[in-house]
Amino acid sequence: MNIIITGASKGFGKSIAEKFAANGWNVYMCSRTEKTLYQTRDELRQQYPSVKIEAKPFDLGSKTEAQAFGKWILSLNISIDVLINNAGSFEPGSAYNEPEGVLENMIAVNLYSAYHVTRTMISKIIEQKQGHIFNMCSIASLQAYTNGGAYSISKFALAGFSKNLREEMKPFGIKVTAIYPGAAYTDSWAGSGVDPKRIMESNDIAEMIYAAAKLSPQACVEDIVMRPQLGDL
Ligand SMILES: NC(=O)c1ccc[n+]([C@@H]2O[C@H](COP(=O)([O-])OP(=O)(O)OC[C@H]3O[C@@H](n4cnc5c(N)ncnc54)[C@H](OP(=O)(O)O)[C@@H]3O)[C@@H](O)[C@H]2O)c1
């Protein structure tokens, strides 16, 4: 079985790659920075020598690169069993006064990336008559909060994409799951001063995705909402 993960050099993406590789899945992944991506690829190859781990750098904030990533996967002639649209970034701010261009950037990285990657691969997934697409939304897709701004707007939009895709894919036997995590400790939290024990671990998210991917073909987990035990920060 094969899993395709965007933004897998660190954070949730890397934890998801580890979880699936540990269970015998081949992993195909991307992120922007070549050095960290190849470091992660090499680490995973060492840890899980019996599976295939392939990686190639792409900046999914660009439409042509998002499509190129999809085309690279298609060129490998593998089944696309699970696709995780995880790549994303967070710029804190408020919609009313954040710098010009932040919304465009957040929409490109957090929404268009998933939209174009999925559209490039979808005909192949439909042909297979099976497959599972996960979209990494956020609690910020469900509610507004201080400093959410363009990030929250882009994650609401990603949830909209995910809900539409879920409806569209029903007749084809393709599952679509939206994941809505609250705060979980990754590099995006490094230097924030937040106690890692106050929020979730990135492995918590990987465990839930793996469980959702293992259900019978008749069952689809539509939404996964996860929060720290003590609630949002
Ligand atoms: N951590 C949380 O608390 C939390 C909560 C809710 C939702 N999320 C969402 O979960 C996802 C992963 O977050 P994370 O905390 O794991 O972040 P992270 O540790 O910063 O990792 C993000 C990954 O995405 C890659 N990436 C970023 N921009 C990219 C681009 N334009 N093209 C290709 N790859 C790109 C990064 O590598 P490069 O920088 O080298 O490209 C990295 O591999 C994001 O969508 C985020 O919004 C996170």
The ligand as an SDF file (V2000), in Angstrom:
LIG
                    3D

 48 52  0  0  0  0  0  0  0  0999 V2000
    0.7270   22.0410   14.7880 N   0  0  0  0  0  0  0  0  0  0  0  0
   -0.4910   22.4640   15.0490 C   0  0  0  0  0  0  0  0  0  0  0  0
   -0.8060   22.8520   16.1810 O   0  0  0  0  0  0  0  0  0  0  0  0
   -1.5520   22.4590   13.9690 C   0  0  0  0  0  0  0  0  0  0  0  0
   -2.8920   22.5530   14.3420 C   0  0  0  0  0  0  0  0  0  0  0  0
   -3.8750   22.5230   13.3570 C   0  0  0  0  0  0  0  0  0  0  0  0
   -3.5380   22.3670   12.0400 C   0  0  0  0  0  0  0  0  0  0  0  0
   -2.2140   22.2870   11.6920 N   0  0  0  0  0  0  0  0  0  0  0  0
   -1.9270   22.1080   10.2540 C   0  0  0  0  0  0  0  0  0  0  0  0
   -1.2050   20.9100   10.0860 O   0  0  0  0  0  0  0  0  0  0  0  0
   -0.3240   21.0070    8.9660 C   0  0  0  0  0  0  0  0  0  0  0  0
    1.0950   20.6610    9.3860 C   0  0  0  0  0  0  0  0  0  0  0  0
    1.4690   21.5440   10.4240 O   0  0  0  0  0  0  0  0  0  0  0  0
    2.7840   21.3020   11.3070 P   0  0  0  0  0  0  0  0  0  0  0  0
    2.5010   21.9150   12.6350 O   0  0  0  0  0  0  0  0  0  0  0  0
    3.1920   19.8830   11.2030 O   0  0  0  0  0  0  0  0  0  0  0  0
    3.7850   22.2850   10.5560 O   0  0  0  0  0  0  0  0  0  0  0  0
    5.3920   22.1930   10.3880 P   0  0  0  0  0  0  0  0  0  0  0  0
    6.0090   21.4360   11.4970 O   0  0  0  0  0  0  0  0  0  0  0  0
    5.7930   23.6030   10.1350 O   0  0  0  0  0  0  0  0  0  0  0  0
    5.5410   21.3460    9.0310 O   0  0  0  0  0  0  0  0  0  0  0  0
    4.9880   21.8180    7.8380 C   0  0  0  0  0  0  0  0  0  0  0  0
    5.4480   20.9330    6.6910 C   0  0  0  0  0  0  0  0  0  0  0  0
    4.8990   21.4430    5.4720 O   0  0  0  0  0  0  0  0  0  0  0  0
    5.9720   21.8170    4.5920 C   0  0  0  0  0  0  0  0  0  0  0  0
    5.5530   22.9840    3.8210 N   0  0  0  0  0  0  0  0  0  0  0  0
    5.2520   24.2260    4.2800 C   0  0  0  0  0  0  0  0  0  0  0  0
    4.9430   25.0370    3.2610 N   0  0  0  0  0  0  0  0  0  0  0  0
    5.0440   24.2890    2.1310 C   0  0  0  0  0  0  0  0  0  0  0  0
    4.8830   24.5540    0.7530 C   0  0  0  0  0  0  0  0  0  0  0  0
    4.5570   25.7840    0.3150 N   0  0  0  0  0  0  0  0  0  0  0  0
    5.0910   23.5600   -0.1430 N   0  0  0  0  0  0  0  0  0  0  0  0
    5.4460   22.3200    0.2730 C   0  0  0  0  0  0  0  0  0  0  0  0
    5.6210   22.0050    1.5610 N   0  0  0  0  0  0  0  0  0  0  0  0
    5.4280   22.9740    2.4750 C   0  0  0  0  0  0  0  0  0  0  0  0
    7.1590   22.0700    5.5280 C   0  0  0  0  0  0  0  0  0  0  0  0
    8.4340   21.9650    4.9150 O   0  0  0  0  0  0  0  0  0  0  0  0
    9.1490   23.2330    4.2050 P   0  0  0  0  0  0  0  0  0  0  0  0
    9.0090   24.3880    5.1540 O   0  0  0  0  0  0  0  0  0  0  0  0
   10.5390   22.8130    3.9240 O   0  0  0  0  0  0  0  0  0  0  0  0
    8.3700   23.4290    2.9570 O   0  0  0  0  0  0  0  0  0  0  0  0
    6.9500   20.9340    6.5300 C   0  0  0  0  0  0  0  0  0  0  0  0
    7.3760   19.7120    5.9720 O   0  0  0  0  0  0  0  0  0  0  0  0
   -0.4920   22.4360    8.4430 C   0  0  0  0  0  0  0  0  0  0  0  0
   -1.4280   22.4290    7.3850 O   0  0  0  0  0  0  0  0  0  0  0  0
   -1.0480   23.1800    9.6480 C   0  0  0  0  0  0  0  0  0  0  0  0
   -1.7960   24.3150    9.2840 O   0  0  0  0  0  0  0  0  0  0  0  0
   -1.2140   22.3170   12.6200 C   0  0  0  0  0  0  0  0  0  0  0  0
  1  2  1  0
  2  3  2  0
  2  4  1  0
  4  5  1  0
  4 48  2  0
  5  6  2  0
  6  7  1  0
  7  8  2  0
  8  9  1  0
  8 48  1  0
  9 10  1  0
  9 46  1  0
 10 11  1  0
 11 12  1  0
 11 44  1  0
 12 13  1  0
 13 14  1  0
 14 15  2  0
 14 16  1  0
 14 17  1  0
 17 18  1  0
 18 19  2  0
 18 20  1  0
 18 21  1  0
 21 22  1  0
 22 23  1  0
 23 24  1  0
 23 42  1  0
 24 25  1  0
 25 26  1  0
 25 36  1  0
 26 27  1  0
 26 35  1  0
 27 28  2  0
 28 29  1  0
 29 30  1  0
 29 35  2  0
 30 31  1  0
 30 32  2  0
 32 33  1  0
 33 34  2  0
 34 35  1  0
 36 37  1  0
 36 42  1  0
 37 38  1  0
 38 39  2  0
 38 40  1  0
 38 41  1  0
 42 43  1  0
 44 45  1  0
 44 46  1  0
 46 47  1  0
M  CHG  2   8   1  16  -1
M  END
$$$$
